[in-house]
Amino acid sequence: MQNTPWWRGAIIYQVYPRSLMDSNGDGVGDIAGIIDKLDYIASLGVDAIWVSPFFRSPMKDFGYDISDYRDVDPLFGTLDDIDRLIAEAHKRDIRLIIDQVLSHTSDQHAWFQESRESKDNLKADWYVWADPSEDGTPPNNWLAIFGGCAWEWEPRREQYYLHNFLKSQPDLNFHNPDVRAAILAEVEFWLKRGVDGLRLDAINFCFHDKQLRNNPAKPAAERKGRGFSEDNPYAFQRHLFDNTQPENLEFMQEIRCLMDRYPGTVTLGEISSEDSLATMAEYTQGDKRLHMTYSFELLSEEFSAAYIRHTVETLEQGLGEGWPCWAIGNHDVARVLSRWGGDSASPALAKVLNAMLFSLRGSICSYQGEELGLTEANIDQHQLQDPYGIAFWPRFKGRDGCRTPMPWSNGVAGGFTDSSPWLPVPQEHLARAVSIQDDAPDSVLNAYRTFTDWRKQQPALLWGDIKFYDLGENLLAFTRATSEQTLLAVFNLSSQSVSTECTRALCDEGEITPVSGHGFSGQLQEDTLLLAPFDAYFAALTR
């Protein structure tokens, strides 16, 4: 489609820099390591990379606790390295999206260091401070996602400060216009350097209820985990007042106005709210809010054709002209192959899940290692790095299992580093290393490449509308349609072969003509659709 923004229908490859490639032998991945692997990333057929935080940080939350928005942590490199990464990515026609963590900073940030000293300094109102209750307890019942109370006592001010995550991640006070202006200036610093987009972490957490009202309790039957487990006390509340406040929409407009001054740039917001699908729709309505958002709805434990269909249809019903972004894996949740496939998940499941994700309407985030079919790593307690996992062990083991280093070879440390890696490289990952899969025609890696190459030639899969059909319990079936093309996509998400008759509703859409080049073997024989386990079928529909 002419004049379609580059990000619509784009595949965005998420790079977790600590774990992609170590270039200097310290056991931790870095920016130079990303540059070294750009040719590999380009071979995947993706359109952009999203790089998780590389800013100066004490690393209490591995970079999501920023102490200087405008500098690169020495662990990862320098500003010159970032400039080189931008230039080298652009040479390969790959856009660069960077994380921006705006709702909170590190407690080591200069702003907080000043703010905590007194109630009357120049930055006294830059963070969320509150007096204690009469009995000295916190001002309300708000909880932190990473465990415990969301308020921490500061003796210098004799007040509590708010932290929705770790106590070392104090929340900024976005009700203060000076804070909003300062944050926009930090964002613009990177736009001026040439980045193509911003992934906005926890973007609906910027504002809090000024009255500090208590969150109501949530009945046990209604508790569910989205980015946290159901036994986390955070799930026991309806989070009506500690995030997703109405004022946040005005700030989204301010961000969009800034982005519009840099044509071709894009915003991708991470949403975690009481009704994430409704918030996704709300935050992308019109041309004065975010370009696109994603949530944890497909990053959950729930997995079935019916669940995926319900999730996508629910968003589509409220989205209007907004644009979605879908992900089934990232650095915060267990690897999708293990989460949805169990301990003995087949590589064939990895292939069909990637193809299914790439066929949904919207843009796509694909987490590093999904192209290899990596499984969740089992990390022993003494090896844990993630404070989230350390706090909730053993019921929740944290996020380290999805953050282990990329296996580039089946040698020592998977070719990731010449020294001891920051997290262990699982033995089972070595058999799925890039060097092994690269030349294997039927590997998950080459299935990924085949499908992304084919997808680029299908306008319907890039920009088309979506319509679902009921073809049976284990089948996810939908059409994607533009004015020039209508494609039928059917995915067998089960480990059993499926034989099913096409429904009358589908047959009435027009003549079904199989298309090839996508790498799957599903067949239509007369009116019967035949699919092997974890297989897919694609066809053109013409009237």
C-alpha positions as CSV (number, residue, x, y, z in Angstrom):
1,M,0.0,0.0,0.0
2,Q,1.4,3.4,-1.0
3,N,2.1,5.8,1.8
4,T,1.8,3.2,4.5
5,P,4.1,3.9,7.4
6,W,7.1,1.5,7.6
7,W,6.1,0.3,11.1
8,R,2.6,-1.0,10.0
9,G,3.0,-4.7,9.6
10,A,6.6,-4.6,10.6
11,I,8.4,-7.4,12.4
12,I,10.4,-6.0,15.3
13,Y,13.2,-8.2,16.7
14,Q,13.7,-7.6,20.4
15,V,17.4,-7.6,21.4
16,Y,18.2,-8.1,25.1
17,P,21.7,-6.7,24.9
18,R,23.1,-8.5,28.0
19,S,22.5,-11.8,26.2
20,L,22.9,-11.3,22.5
21,M,26.7,-11.2,22.1
22,D,29.7,-10.4,24.3
23,S,32.4,-8.6,22.2
24,N,34.9,-7.8,25.0
25,G,35.0,-11.0,27.0
26,D,33.5,-9.8,30.3
27,G,30.6,-12.3,30.1
28,V,27.9,-9.7,29.4
29,G,26.5,-8.8,25.9
30,D,27.1,-5.3,24.7
31,I,26.4,-2.8,21.9
32,A,29.4,-3.8,19.9
33,G,28.1,-7.4,20.1
34,I,24.8,-6.3,18.6
35,I,26.7,-4.6,15.7
36,D,28.6,-7.8,15.1
37,K,25.4,-9.7,14.7
38,L,23.5,-7.3,12.5
39,D,24.1,-9.4,9.4
40,Y,22.5,-12.3,11.2
41,I,19.6,-10.2,12.3
42,A,19.2,-8.9,8.7
43,S,19.1,-12.5,7.5
44,L,15.9,-13.0,9.6
45,G,14.0,-10.7,7.3
46,V,12.9,-8.4,10.2
47,D,12.2,-4.7,9.7
48,A,13.5,-3.2,13.0
49,I,15.2,-4.1,16.2
50,W,14.1,-3.0,19.7
51,V,17.0,-2.8,22.1
52,S,16.2,-3.2,25.8
53,P,17.8,-0.6,28.1
54,F,21.5,0.2,27.7
55,F,21.5,3.4,29.7
56,R,23.7,4.2,32.7
57,S,22.2,2.3,35.6
58,P,23.1,0.5,38.9
59,M,21.5,-2.5,37.3
60,K,19.2,-3.4,40.3
61,D,16.6,-4.2,37.6
62,F,19.1,-4.8,34.8
63,G,18.8,-1.4,33.1
64,Y,15.2,-0.6,33.8
65,D,16.4,1.5,36.7
66,I,18.0,4.4,34.9
67,S,20.4,6.8,36.6
68,D,21.2,8.9,33.4
69,Y,18.9,8.9,30.4
70,R,21.5,10.4,28.1
71,D,24.5,8.1,28.7
72,V,25.3,4.5,27.9
73,D,26.3,2.3,30.8
74,P,30.0,1.3,30.5
75,L,29.0,-2.3,30.7
76,F,27.4,-1.9,27.3
77,G,29.7,0.6,25.6
78,T,29.6,4.3,24.8
79,L,27.5,6.8,23.0
80,D,29.8,6.4,20.0
81,D,28.8,2.7,19.9
82,I,25.2,3.7,19.8
83,D,25.8,6.1,17.0
84,R,27.6,3.3,15.1
85,L,24.8,0.9,15.8
86,I,22.2,3.3,14.4
87,A,24.4,3.8,11.3
88,E,25.1,0.1,10.7
89,A,21.5,-0.9,11.2
90,H,20.4,1.8,8.7
91,K,22.9,0.5,6.2
92,R,21.1,-2.8,6.3
93,D,17.6,-1.2,6.1
94,I,16.9,-2.0,9.7
95,R,15.3,0.6,11.9
96,L,16.3,1.0,15.6
97,I,13.8,1.3,18.4
98,I,15.1,1.9,21.9
99,D,13.5,1.4,25.3
100,Q,12.4,4.4,27.2
101,V,11.6,3.9,30.9
102,L,9.7,7.1,31.7
103,S,7.5,6.3,34.7
104,H,10.4,5.9,37.2
105,T,14.1,6.3,37.6
106,S,16.8,4.7,39.6
107,D,17.2,6.0,43.2
108,Q,20.8,6.9,42.0
109,H,19.5,9.4,39.5
110,A,20.6,13.0,40.2
111,W,16.9,14.1,40.3
112,F,16.0,11.7,43.1
113,Q,19.2,12.4,45.0
114,E,18.2,16.0,45.1
115,S,14.5,15.4,45.7
116,R,15.0,13.2,48.7
117,E,17.1,15.7,50.6
118,S,14.3,18.1,51.7
119,K,10.7,19.2,51.1
120,D,11.7,22.6,49.7
121,N,14.5,21.9,47.2
122,L,14.1,22.6,43.4
123,K,13.2,19.0,42.7
124,A,11.2,18.4,45.9
125,D,8.0,17.7,43.9
126,W,9.6,15.7,41.1
127,Y,8.8,12.3,42.7
128,V,5.7,11.0,44.4
129,W,6.0,11.9,48.1
130,A,3.3,11.4,50.7
131,D,3.1,11.9,54.5
132,P,2.5,8.9,56.6
133,S,-0.8,8.0,58.1
134,E,-1.4,9.1,61.7
135,D,0.0,5.7,63.0
136,G,3.1,6.0,60.8
137,T,2.0,3.5,58.2
138,P,2.1,4.2,54.5
139,P,-0.5,6.6,53.1
140,N,-2.6,3.9,51.4
141,N,-2.7,0.2,50.4
142,W,-0.9,0.3,47.1
143,L,1.4,-2.6,46.3
144,A,4.6,-3.0,44.2
145,I,4.6,-5.6,41.4
146,F,7.9,-6.9,42.6
147,G,6.5,-7.6,46.1
148,G,5.4,-5.8,49.2
149,C,4.3,-2.3,49.9
150,A,4.7,0.3,47.1
151,W,5.8,2.9,49.6
152,E,9.3,3.3,51.1
153,W,10.2,5.6,54.0
154,E,12.7,8.4,53.5
155,P,14.0,9.7,56.9
156,R,15.5,12.9,55.4
157,R,12.0,14.1,54.4
158,E,10.0,12.1,56.9
159,Q,7.8,11.0,54.1
160,Y,7.2,8.0,51.9
161,Y,8.0,7.8,48.2
162,L,6.1,5.6,45.7
163,H,7.7,2.8,43.8
164,N,5.5,0.5,41.6
165,F,8.5,-1.8,41.1
166,L,11.6,-2.1,43.2
167,K,12.2,0.3,46.1
168,S,15.3,1.5,44.1
169,Q,12.9,2.6,41.3
170,P,11.1,5.7,42.7
171,D,8.2,6.9,40.6
172,L,8.3,10.3,39.0
173,N,5.5,12.8,39.6
174,F,4.0,13.4,36.2
175,H,1.4,15.8,37.7
176,N,4.4,18.3,37.8
177,P,4.7,20.0,34.4
178,D,8.4,20.4,34.9
179,V,8.8,16.6,35.1
180,R,6.9,16.1,31.9
181,A,9.0,18.7,30.1
182,A,12.3,17.2,31.4
183,I,11.3,13.7,30.4
184,L,10.3,14.9,26.9
185,A,13.8,16.5,26.6
186,E,15.4,13.2,27.6
187,V,13.4,11.5,24.9
188,E,14.3,14.1,22.2
189,F,18.0,13.6,23.0
190,W,17.7,10.2,21.3
191,L,15.4,11.3,18.5
192,K,18.1,13.9,17.6
193,R,20.7,11.0,17.5
194,G,18.6,9.3,14.8
195,V,16.7,6.5,16.5
196,D,13.6,5.4,14.6
197,G,11.3,4.7,17.5
198,L,10.7,4.3,21.2
199,R,9.4,1.3,23.1
200,L,7.7,2.9,26.1
201,D,8.0,0.7,29.2
202,A,5.0,0.5,31.6
203,I,3.7,3.7,29.9
204,N,0.3,3.6,31.6
205,F,2.1,3.9,35.0
206,C,3.2,7.5,34.6
207,F,0.4,9.1,36.6
208,H,-1.1,8.2,40.0
209,D,-4.3,9.3,41.6
210,K,-3.6,12.7,43.3
211,Q,-6.0,11.8,46.2
212,L,-4.0,8.6,46.9
213,R,-7.3,6.6,47.2
214,N,-7.0,2.9,48.2
215,N,-7.3,0.3,45.6
216,P,-10.3,-2.0,46.1
217,A,-9.8,-5.7,46.8
218,K,-10.3,-8.2,43.9
219,P,-12.1,-11.5,44.6
220,A,-9.9,-14.6,44.3
221,A,-11.9,-15.9,41.4
222,E,-11.1,-12.8,39.3
223,R,-7.3,-12.8,40.0
224,K,-5.1,-13.4,37.0
225,G,-1.5,-12.9,36.2
226,R,-0.4,-10.6,33.4
227,G,3.3,-9.9,33.9
228,F,3.0,-11.3,37.5
229,S,1.8,-14.6,39.0
230,E,-1.7,-15.0,40.5
231,D,-0.2,-15.7,43.9
232,N,1.6,-12.3,43.9
233,P,-0.4,-10.0,46.3
234,Y,-0.4,-7.5,43.5
235,A,-3.1,-9.6,41.9
236,F,-5.3,-9.2,45.0
237,Q,-6.2,-5.6,44.1
238,R,-8.1,-3.8,41.4
239,H,-5.5,-1.3,40.3
240,L,-7.8,1.6,39.7
241,F,-5.7,4.4,41.3
242,D,-2.0,3.6,41.0
243,N,-1.8,3.5,37.2
244,T,-3.8,4.2,34.0
245,Q,-5.1,7.5,35.2
246,P,-7.1,9.8,32.8
247,E,-4.3,12.5,32.8
248,N,-2.0,10.0,31.2
249,L,-3.8,10.4,27.9
250,E,-2.8,14.0,27.8
251,F,0.8,13.0,28.2
252,M,0.5,10.6,25.4
253,Q,-0.5,13.5,23.2
254,E,2.6,15.4,24.3
255,I,4.7,12.5,23.4
256,R,3.0,12.2,20.0
257,C,3.5,15.9,19.3
258,L,7.2,15.5,19.9
259,M,7.4,12.4,17.7
260,D,5.5,14.2,14.9
261,R,8.5,16.6,14.7
262,Y,10.6,13.6,13.7
263,P,8.8,12.1,10.7
264,G,9.0,8.4,10.4
265,T,9.5,7.7,14.1
266,V,7.2,5.5,16.0
267,T,6.0,4.8,19.6
268,L,5.3,1.4,20.9
269,G,3.7,1.4,24.4
270,E,3.7,-1.5,26.8
271,I,0.4,-1.8,28.6
272,S,-0.4,-3.6,31.8
273,S,-3.8,-2.5,33.3
274,E,-7.0,-3.9,34.7
275,D,-8.3,-4.2,31.1
276,S,-5.2,-4.2,29.0
277,L,-7.1,-4.7,25.7
278,A,-9.4,-1.7,26.4
279,T,-6.4,0.4,27.4
280,M,-4.5,-0.6,24.2
281,A,-7.4,0.6,22.1
282,E,-7.8,3.8,24.1
283,Y,-4.1,4.7,23.9
284,T,-3.9,4.3,20.1
285,Q,-7.1,6.1,19.2
286,G,-6.7,8.9,16.6
287,D,-3.5,10.6,15.5
288,K,-2.7,12.3,18.7
289,R,-1.8,9.3,20.9
290,L,0.6,6.4,20.6
291,H,1.2,4.8,17.2
292,M,0.8,1.3,18.6
293,T,0.7,-0.7,21.9
294,Y,1.1,-4.2,23.1
295,S,0.1,-6.0,26.3
296,F,0.6,-9.2,28.2
297,E,-2.5,-10.9,26.9
298,L,-0.6,-13.3,24.6
299,L,2.3,-13.4,27.0
300,S,0.2,-15.4,29.5
301,E,0.0,-19.1,30.4
302,E,-3.3,-19.4,28.6
303,F,-3.0,-21.1,25.2
304,S,-5.7,-22.3,22.8
305,A,-7.0,-21.4,19.4
306,A,-10.1,-20.1,21.1
307,Y,-8.1,-17.9,23.6
308,I,-6.0,-16.3,20.8
309,R,-9.1,-15.7,18.7
310,H,-11.0,-14.1,21.7
311,T,-8.0,-11.9,22.6
312,V,-7.5,-10.6,19.0
313,E,-11.3,-10.1,18.3
314,T,-11.8,-8.3,21.6
315,L,-9.1,-5.8,20.8
316,E,-10.3,-5.4,17.2
317,Q,-13.8,-4.6,18.4
318,G,-12.6,-1.6,20.4
319,L,-9.6,-0.5,18.3
320,G,-11.2,1.5,15.6
321,E,-8.5,3.0,13.5
322,G,-5.8,2.2,16.0
323,W,-3.0,-0.2,15.2
324,P,-2.0,-3.2,17.4
325,C,1.3,-4.9,18.0
326,W,1.4,-8.6,19.1
327,A,4.0,-10.5,21.0
328,I,4.0,-14.1,22.4
329,G,7.4,-13.8,24.1
330,N,9.8,-11.2,25.6
331,H,12.3,-10.7,28.4
332,D,9.7,-10.7,31.1
333,V,7.9,-14.0,30.6
334,A,8.8,-17.7,30.2
335,R,9.9,-18.7,26.7
336,V,6.8,-19.3,24.6
337,L,7.8,-22.8,23.5
338,S,7.9,-24.0,27.1
339,R,5.0,-21.8,28.3
340,W,2.6,-23.1,25.7
341,G,4.2,-26.4,24.7
342,G,5.4,-27.8,28.1
343,D,8.7,-29.6,28.9
344,S,8.8,-31.6,25.7
345,A,7.7,-29.1,23.2
346,S,8.3,-29.9,19.5
347,P,10.3,-27.7,17.2
348,A,7.3,-27.9,14.9
349,L,5.3,-26.0,17.5
350,A,7.9,-23.2,17.4
351,K,7.5,-23.0,13.6
352,V,3.7,-22.8,13.7
353,L,3.7,-20.3,16.5
354,N,6.1,-18.0,14.7
355,A,4.0,-18.2,11.5
356,M,0.7,-17.7,13.5
357,L,2.2,-14.6,15.2
358,F,3.4,-13.2,11.9
359,S,0.0,-13.6,10.3
360,L,-2.0,-11.6,12.9
361,R,-3.2,-8.2,12.0
362,G,-0.7,-5.6,13.3
363,S,3.0,-5.2,13.9
364,I,4.9,-8.0,15.6
365,C,7.5,-8.2,18.3
366,S,9.7,-11.3,18.1
367,Y,12.0,-12.0,21.0
368,Q,15.6,-13.1,20.3
369,G,15.8,-16.9,20.3
370,E,12.3,-17.5,19.1
371,E,13.7,-18.0,15.7
372,L,15.7,-20.9,17.2
373,G,12.8,-22.4,19.1
374,L,14.6,-21.9,22.4
375,T,13.0,-23.3,25.6
376,E,12.8,-21.8,29.1
377,A,16.1,-22.4,30.9
378,N,16.1,-24.0,34.3
379,I,18.2,-21.7,36.6
380,D,19.3,-23.0,40.0
381,Q,18.6,-20.7,43.0
382,H,22.2,-19.9,43.5
383,Q,22.5,-18.8,39.9
384,L,19.5,-16.3,40.0
385,Q,20.2,-12.7,39.0
386,D,16.6,-11.4,38.8
387,P,15.5,-9.6,42.0
388,Y,11.9,-10.5,41.1
389,G,12.7,-14.2,41.1
390,I,14.9,-14.0,44.2
391,A,11.9,-12.4,46.1
392,F,9.3,-14.9,45.0
393,W,11.4,-18.1,44.9
394,P,10.5,-21.0,44.7
395,R,6.9,-20.5,43.4
396,F,8.1,-18.0,40.8
397,K,11.6,-18.3,39.6
398,G,11.8,-14.9,37.9
399,R,12.8,-13.9,34.4
400,D,16.3,-15.3,34.2
401,G,15.1,-18.4,32.4
402,C,14.2,-16.5,29.2
403,R,17.2,-14.2,29.4
404,T,20.0,-16.7,29.0
405,P,22.7,-15.9,26.4
406,M,22.0,-16.7,22.7
407,P,23.7,-20.0,21.6
408,W,25.7,-19.1,18.5
409,S,27.5,-22.4,18.4
410,N,27.5,-25.7,20.4
411,G,30.9,-24.9,21.9
412,V,31.8,-23.5,25.3
413,A,29.2,-20.9,26.5
414,G,27.5,-21.3,23.1
415,G,30.0,-19.0,21.4
416,F,28.4,-16.1,23.3
417,T,31.5,-15.2,25.3
418,D,35.2,-16.2,25.9
419,S,34.7,-16.0,29.6
420,S,32.0,-17.0,32.1
421,P,28.6,-15.8,31.0
422,W,26.4,-13.7,33.3
423,L,23.8,-16.4,33.1
424,P,24.5,-20.0,32.2
425,V,23.9,-21.3,28.7
426,P,21.7,-24.3,29.0
427,Q,23.0,-27.6,27.6
428,E,19.8,-28.1,25.7
429,H,20.2,-24.8,23.9
430,L,23.5,-25.9,22.4
431,A,21.7,-28.4,20.2
432,R,19.6,-25.5,18.8
433,A,22.6,-23.2,18.2
434,V,22.6,-20.9,15.2
435,S,25.6,-22.8,13.7
436,I,23.7,-26.0,13.8
437,Q,20.4,-24.6,12.4
438,D,21.9,-22.3,9.8
439,D,22.5,-25.0,7.2
440,A,19.6,-27.4,8.2
441,P,16.8,-26.8,5.7
442,D,14.1,-28.0,8.0
443,S,15.3,-26.1,11.1
444,V,13.2,-23.6,13.1
445,L,15.6,-20.9,12.0
446,N,15.2,-21.5,8.3
447,A,11.4,-21.9,8.7
448,Y,11.4,-18.5,10.3
449,R,13.5,-17.0,7.4
450,T,11.3,-18.7,4.8
451,F,8.1,-17.3,6.3
452,T,9.3,-13.8,6.8
453,D,10.6,-13.7,3.2
454,W,7.2,-15.0,1.9
455,R,5.2,-12.6,4.2
456,K,6.9,-9.6,2.6
457,Q,5.2,-10.5,-0.7
458,Q,1.7,-10.8,0.8
459,P,0.0,-7.4,1.2
460,A,-2.9,-9.0,3.0
461,L,-0.6,-10.2,5.8
462,L,1.1,-6.9,6.1
463,W,-1.8,-4.6,6.2
464,G,-5.1,-6.5,5.7
465,D,-8.2,-6.7,7.9
466,I,-8.8,-9.8,9.9
467,K,-11.8,-12.1,10.1
468,F,-12.0,-15.3,12.1
469,Y,-13.8,-18.6,11.2
470,D,-14.7,-21.6,13.3
471,L,-13.1,-24.7,11.8
472,G,-12.8,-26.8,15.0
473,E,-11.4,-26.8,18.5
474,N,-7.6,-26.9,17.7
475,L,-7.7,-24.8,14.6
476,L,-7.1,-21.1,14.4
477,A,-8.6,-19.9,11.1
478,F,-8.9,-16.4,9.7
479,T,-8.7,-14.4,6.5
480,R,-6.5,-11.3,6.0
481,A,-7.9,-9.0,3.3
482,T,-6.9,-5.9,1.4
483,S,-8.5,-4.5,-1.7
484,E,-6.0,-6.4,-3.8
485,Q,-5.7,-9.7,-2.0
486,T,-7.5,-12.0,0.4
487,L,-5.6,-14.8,2.2
488,L,-6.9,-17.6,4.2
489,A,-4.7,-18.8,7.1
490,V,-5.4,-21.9,9.1
491,F,-3.1,-23.2,12.0
492,N,-3.3,-26.5,13.7
493,L,-2.1,-25.7,17.2
494,S,-2.3,-29.3,18.4
495,S,0.0,-32.3,18.4
496,Q,-2.7,-34.4,16.5
497,S,-3.4,-34.5,12.8
498,V,-6.6,-32.7,11.8
499,S,-9.1,-33.5,9.1
500,T,-12.1,-31.1,8.8
501,E,-14.6,-29.9,6.3
502,C,-14.5,-26.2,5.3
503,T,-17.5,-24.4,6.7
504,R,-20.2,-23.0,4.4
505,A,-19.4,-19.5,5.7
506,L,-15.8,-19.9,4.5
507,C,-16.7,-21.5,1.2
508,D,-19.1,-18.6,0.5
509,E,-16.1,-16.2,0.6
510,G,-15.0,-17.4,-2.8
511,E,-12.8,-19.9,-4.7
512,I,-10.0,-21.3,-2.5
513,T,-6.6,-21.6,-4.3
514,P,-3.6,-22.9,-2.4
515,V,-0.5,-20.7,-2.3
516,S,3.0,-22.0,-1.7
517,G,6.4,-20.6,-0.6
518,H,5.5,-20.4,3.1
519,G,7.0,-23.7,4.2
520,F,3.9,-25.5,5.5
521,S,2.3,-28.6,4.1
522,G,-1.5,-28.3,4.9
523,Q,-3.7,-29.4,2.0
524,L,-7.3,-29.0,0.9
525,Q,-8.7,-32.1,-0.8
526,E,-12.1,-31.3,-2.3
527,D,-13.8,-29.7,0.8
528,T,-11.6,-31.4,3.4
529,L,-8.7,-29.6,5.0
530,L,-5.9,-31.9,6.1
531,L,-3.3,-30.6,8.5
532,A,-0.4,-32.5,10.2
533,P,0.4,-31.8,13.8
534,F,1.5,-28.1,14.2
535,D,1.0,-27.5,10.6
536,A,-0.6,-24.6,8.6
537,Y,-2.5,-24.0,5.4
538,F,-2.6,-20.8,3.3
539,A,-4.8,-20.1,0.3
540,A,-6.0,-17.2,-1.8
541,L,-9.7,-16.5,-1.9
542,T,-11.1,-15.1,-5.1
543,R,-14.7,-14.4,-6.1
